[in-house]
Amino acid sequence: MTEVEIEYCVPCGFLDRVALVTGDHGVLTVTVDGERVWDKSEDEFDPDLVLRRVRPHVG
């Protein structure tokens, strides 16, 4: 099985801002404050694109 790891900065307070939510049927989405900002089924997988879409929300 493939292992996925997410590294985040604890002193920056990201632990309280990140949640992993289980799903099925190959879903992979990124949602910020209820707004879906990236969806694997609609968007090219580009980590920089994901970050560009999330960054304005986290300031």
N, CA, C and O atoms as CSV, one atom per row, in Angstrom:
chain,resi,resn,atom,element,x,y,z
A,1,MET,N,N,0.845,-1.181,0.000
A,1,MET,CA,C,0.000,0.000,0.000
A,1,MET,C,C,0.890,1.244,0.000
A,1,MET,O,O,1.928,1.272,0.661
A,2,THR,N,N,0.485,2.252,-0.731
A,2,THR,CA,C,1.207,3.513,-0.792
A,2,THR,C,C,0.984,4.297,0.487
A,2,THR,O,O,-0.130,4.341,1.010
A,3,GLU,N,N,2.039,4.916,0.991
A,3,GLU,CA,C,1.943,5.731,2.196
A,3,GLU,C,C,1.946,7.201,1.817
A,3,GLU,O,O,2.798,7.646,1.048
A,4,VAL,N,N,1.007,7.948,2.346
A,4,VAL,CA,C,0.929,9.389,2.123
A,4,VAL,C,C,1.294,10.072,3.432
A,4,VAL,O,O,0.776,9.717,4.491
A,5,GLU,N,N,2.185,11.053,3.356
A,5,GLU,CA,C,2.628,11.765,4.546
A,5,GLU,C,C,2.410,13.255,4.334
A,5,GLU,O,O,2.721,13.792,3.271
A,6,ILE,N,N,1.873,13.919,5.352
A,6,ILE,CA,C,1.695,15.361,5.315
A,6,ILE,C,C,2.533,15.944,6.442
A,6,ILE,O,O,2.360,15.585,7.606
A,7,GLU,N,N,3.439,16.844,6.089
A,7,GLU,CA,C,4.284,17.498,7.081
A,7,GLU,C,C,3.803,18.928,7.239
A,7,GLU,O,O,3.535,19.606,6.248
A,8,TYR,N,N,3.693,19.384,8.456
A,8,TYR,CA,C,3.218,20.735,8.709
A,8,TYR,C,C,4.014,21.322,9.867
A,8,TYR,O,O,4.645,20.590,10.630
A,9,CYS,N,N,3.983,22.629,9.994
A,9,CYS,CA,C,4.737,23.350,11.016
A,9,CYS,C,C,3.878,23.497,12.267
A,9,CYS,O,O,2.902,24.248,12.267
A,10,VAL,N,N,4.236,22.783,13.332
A,10,VAL,CA,C,3.488,22.854,14.583
A,10,VAL,C,C,3.549,24.259,15.194
A,10,VAL,O,O,2.506,24.789,15.578
A,11,PRO,N,N,4.739,24.888,15.299
A,11,PRO,CA,C,4.774,26.235,15.873
A,11,PRO,C,C,3.942,27.258,15.094
A,11,PRO,O,O,3.493,28.252,15.664
A,12,CYS,N,N,3.736,27.023,13.807
A,12,CYS,CA,C,2.938,27.945,12.989
A,12,CYS,C,C,1.444,27.792,13.252
A,12,CYS,O,O,0.653,28.619,12.799
A,13,GLY,N,N,1.051,26.760,13.969
A,13,GLY,CA,C,-0.354,26.561,14.302
A,13,GLY,C,C,-1.148,25.794,13.264
A,13,GLY,O,O,-2.378,25.821,13.292
A,14,PHE,N,N,-0.471,25.106,12.342
A,14,PHE,CA,C,-1.192,24.397,11.300
A,14,PHE,C,C,-1.886,23.138,11.800
A,14,PHE,O,O,-2.837,22.679,11.167
A,15,LEU,N,N,-1.439,22.564,12.920
A,15,LEU,CA,C,-2.067,21.352,13.436
A,15,LEU,C,C,-3.554,21.571,13.672
A,15,LEU,O,O,-4.373,20.718,13.332
A,16,ASP,N,N,-3.903,22.706,14.251
A,16,ASP,CA,C,-5.301,23.001,14.534
A,16,ASP,C,C,-6.094,23.404,13.300
A,16,ASP,O,O,-7.314,23.551,13.373
A,17,ARG,N,N,-5.412,23.586,12.154
A,17,ARG,CA,C,-6.078,24.067,10.950
A,17,ARG,C,C,-6.252,22.986,9.892
A,17,ARG,O,O,-6.859,23.235,8.850
A,18,VAL,N,N,-5.729,21.789,10.145
A,18,VAL,CA,C,-5.743,20.723,9.147
A,18,VAL,C,C,-6.548,19.539,9.668
A,18,VAL,O,O,-6.377,19.126,10.814
A,19,ALA,N,N,-7.416,18.998,8.835
A,19,ALA,CA,C,-8.172,17.795,9.181
A,19,ALA,C,C,-8.131,16.835,8.002
A,19,ALA,O,O,-8.303,17.243,6.854
A,20,LEU,N,N,-7.906,15.573,8.287
A,20,LEU,CA,C,-7.997,14.550,7.250
A,20,LEU,C,C,-9.364,13.904,7.385
A,20,LEU,O,O,-9.725,13.410,8.453
A,21,VAL,N,N,-10.119,13.909,6.299
A,21,VAL,CA,C,-11.482,13.395,6.286
A,21,VAL,C,C,-11.521,12.219,5.318
A,21,VAL,O,O,-11.075,12.338,4.177
A,22,THR,N,N,-12.049,11.095,5.763
A,22,THR,CA,C,-12.086,9.922,4.902
A,22,THR,C,C,-13.197,10.043,3.869
A,22,THR,O,O,-14.209,10.707,4.092
A,23,GLY,N,N,-12.984,9.389,2.738
A,23,GLY,CA,C,-13.966,9.375,1.669
A,23,GLY,C,C,-13.851,8.053,0.924
A,23,GLY,O,O,-13.187,7.129,1.393
A,24,ASP,N,N,-14.499,7.959,-0.240
A,24,ASP,CA,C,-14.409,6.748,-1.046
A,24,ASP,C,C,-14.527,7.104,-2.516
A,24,ASP,O,O,-14.687,8.275,-2.862
A,25,HIS,N,N,-14.452,6.122,-3.366
A,25,HIS,CA,C,-14.567,6.266,-4.820
A,25,HIS,C,C,-13.471,7.153,-5.412
A,25,HIS,O,O,-13.711,7.868,-6.385
A,26,GLY,N,N,-12.264,7.109,-4.828
A,26,GLY,CA,C,-11.135,7.842,-5.392
A,26,GLY,C,C,-11.151,9.333,-5.170
A,26,GLY,O,O,-10.438,10.065,-5.856
A,27,VAL,N,N,-11.944,9.802,-4.229
A,27,VAL,CA,C,-12.065,11.233,-3.982
A,27,VAL,C,C,-10.761,11.776,-3.381
A,27,VAL,O,O,-10.119,11.117,-2.562
A,28,LEU,N,N,-10.389,12.974,-3.800
A,28,LEU,CA,C,-9.283,13.727,-3.201
A,28,LEU,C,C,-9.594,15.198,-3.434
A,28,LEU,O,O,-9.487,15.696,-4.555
A,29,THR,N,N,-9.976,15.880,-2.375
A,29,THR,CA,C,-10.330,17.296,-2.477
A,29,THR,C,C,-9.648,18.081,-1.367
A,29,THR,O,O,-9.243,17.523,-0.347
A,30,VAL,N,N,-9.529,19.385,-1.583
A,30,VAL,CA,C,-9.023,20.300,-0.567
A,30,VAL,C,C,-10.099,21.363,-0.375
A,30,VAL,O,O,-10.511,22.026,-1.327
A,31,THR,N,N,-10.545,21.512,0.858
A,31,THR,CA,C,-11.613,22.452,1.191
A,31,THR,C,C,-11.119,23.401,2.276
A,31,THR,O,O,-10.490,22.967,3.242
A,32,VAL,N,N,-11.395,24.683,2.126
A,32,VAL,CA,C,-11.010,25.693,3.106
A,32,VAL,C,C,-12.268,26.430,3.543
A,32,VAL,O,O,-12.954,27.039,2.722
A,33,ASP,N,N,-12.568,26.374,4.836
A,33,ASP,CA,C,-13.750,27.043,5.392
A,33,ASP,C,C,-15.013,26.751,4.584
A,33,ASP,O,O,-15.814,27.648,4.320
A,34,GLY,N,N,-15.182,25.488,4.194
A,34,GLY,CA,C,-16.372,25.066,3.474
A,34,GLY,C,C,-16.334,25.280,1.971
A,34,GLY,O,O,-17.242,24.843,1.263
A,35,GLU,N,N,-15.297,25.947,1.471
A,35,GLU,CA,C,-15.167,26.196,0.029
A,35,GLU,C,C,-14.165,25.214,-0.575
A,35,GLU,O,O,-13.007,25.169,-0.163
A,36,ARG,N,N,-14.617,24.432,-1.552
A,36,ARG,CA,C,-13.712,23.506,-2.227
A,36,ARG,C,C,-12.790,24.310,-3.126
A,36,ARG,O,O,-13.241,25.006,-4.036
A,37,VAL,N,N,-11.478,24.206,-2.859
A,37,VAL,CA,C,-10.510,24.981,-3.638
A,37,VAL,C,C,-9.751,24.120,-4.634
A,37,VAL,O,O,-9.133,24.645,-5.561
A,38,TRP,N,N,-9.789,22.806,-4.456
A,38,TRP,CA,C,-9.131,21.898,-5.405
A,38,TRP,C,C,-9.834,20.555,-5.353
A,38,TRP,O,O,-10.185,20.066,-4.279
A,39,ASP,N,N,-10.038,19.957,-6.534
A,39,ASP,CA,C,-10.712,18.664,-6.644
A,39,ASP,C,C,-10.014,17.838,-7.716
A,39,ASP,O,O,-9.911,18.258,-8.868
A,40,LYS,N,N,-9.535,16.658,-7.326
A,40,LYS,CA,C,-8.805,15.788,-8.252
A,40,LYS,C,C,-9.611,15.488,-9.509
A,40,LYS,O,O,-9.040,15.334,-10.589
A,41,SER,N,N,-10.915,15.405,-9.381
A,41,SER,CA,C,-11.743,15.053,-10.538
A,41,SER,C,C,-11.883,16.208,-11.532
A,41,SER,O,O,-12.306,15.995,-12.668
A,42,GLU,N,N,-11.532,17.426,-11.113
A,42,GLU,CA,C,-11.691,18.593,-11.980
A,42,GLU,C,C,-10.377,19.278,-12.328
A,42,GLU,O,O,-10.275,19.938,-13.362
A,43,ASP,N,N,-9.373,19.126,-11.474
A,43,ASP,CA,C,-8.138,19.884,-11.604
A,43,ASP,C,C,-6.942,18.973,-11.824
A,43,ASP,O,O,-6.923,17.831,-11.365
A,44,GLU,N,N,-5.947,19.489,-12.531
A,44,GLU,CA,C,-4.679,18.791,-12.710
A,44,GLU,C,C,-3.987,18.694,-11.350
A,44,GLU,O,O,-4.053,19.630,-10.552
A,45,PHE,N,N,-3.323,17.562,-11.083
A,45,PHE,CA,C,-2.603,17.456,-9.813
A,45,PHE,C,C,-1.299,18.209,-9.927
A,45,PHE,O,O,-0.355,17.765,-10.579
A,46,ASP,N,N,-1.269,19.339,-9.287
A,46,ASP,CA,C,-0.090,20.198,-9.257
A,46,ASP,C,C,-0.009,20.758,-7.836
A,46,ASP,O,O,-0.790,21.638,-7.475
A,47,PRO,N,N,0.926,20.258,-7.028
A,47,PRO,CA,C,1.014,20.731,-5.642
A,47,PRO,C,C,1.126,22.251,-5.536
A,47,PRO,O,O,0.584,22.843,-4.603
A,48,ASP,N,N,1.818,22.887,-6.473
A,48,ASP,CA,C,1.921,24.348,-6.443
A,48,ASP,C,C,0.563,25.004,-6.657
A,48,ASP,O,O,0.265,26.026,-6.039
A,49,LEU,N,N,-0.256,24.428,-7.522
A,49,LEU,CA,C,-1.607,24.952,-7.748
A,49,LEU,C,C,-2.436,24.822,-6.468
A,49,LEU,O,O,-3.149,25.753,-6.093
A,50,VAL,N,N,-2.346,23.685,-5.808
A,50,VAL,CA,C,-3.084,23.484,-4.557
A,50,VAL,C,C,-2.662,24.552,-3.545
A,50,VAL,O,O,-3.512,25.178,-2.912
A,51,LEU,N,N,-1.359,24.758,-3.393
A,51,LEU,CA,C,-0.865,25.769,-2.450
A,51,LEU,C,C,-1.325,27.172,-2.825
A,51,LEU,O,O,-1.700,27.958,-1.955
A,52,ARG,N,N,-1.297,27.490,-4.117
A,52,ARG,CA,C,-1.751,28.822,-4.553
A,52,ARG,C,C,-3.220,29.039,-4.227
A,52,ARG,O,O,-3.627,30.161,-3.926
A,53,ARG,N,N,-4.011,27.995,-4.283
A,53,ARG,CA,C,-5.442,28.135,-3.988
A,53,ARG,C,C,-5.728,28.169,-2.500
A,53,ARG,O,O,-6.719,28.764,-2.076
A,54,VAL,N,N,-4.884,27.546,-1.702
A,54,VAL,CA,C,-5.087,27.529,-0.246
A,54,VAL,C,C,-4.505,28.774,0.407
A,54,VAL,O,O,-5.114,29.336,1.317
A,55,ARG,N,N,-3.347,29.206,-0.040
A,55,ARG,CA,C,-2.609,30.301,0.619
A,55,ARG,C,C,-3.442,31.551,0.901
A,55,ARG,O,O,-3.317,32.096,1.999
A,56,PRO,N,N,-4.278,32.042,-0.008
A,56,PRO,CA,C,-5.046,33.269,0.302
A,56,PRO,C,C,-5.980,33.105,1.499
A,56,PRO,O,O,-6.359,34.091,2.131
A,57,HIS,N,N,-6.346,31.879,1.808
A,57,HIS,CA,C,-7.279,31.645,2.910
A,57,HIS,C,C,-6.604,31.556,4.270
A,57,HIS,O,O,-7.245,31.781,5.297
A,58,VAL,N,N,-5.328,31.232,4.287
A,58,VAL,CA,C,-4.641,31.022,5.567
A,58,VAL,C,C,-3.782,32.200,5.996
A,58,VAL,O,O,-3.342,32.267,7.144
A,59,GLY,N,N,-3.545,33.127,5.082
A,59,GLY,CA,C,-2.835,34.355,5.397
A,59,GLY,C,C,-1.522,34.218,5.998
A,59,GLY,O,O,-0.869,35.219,6.289
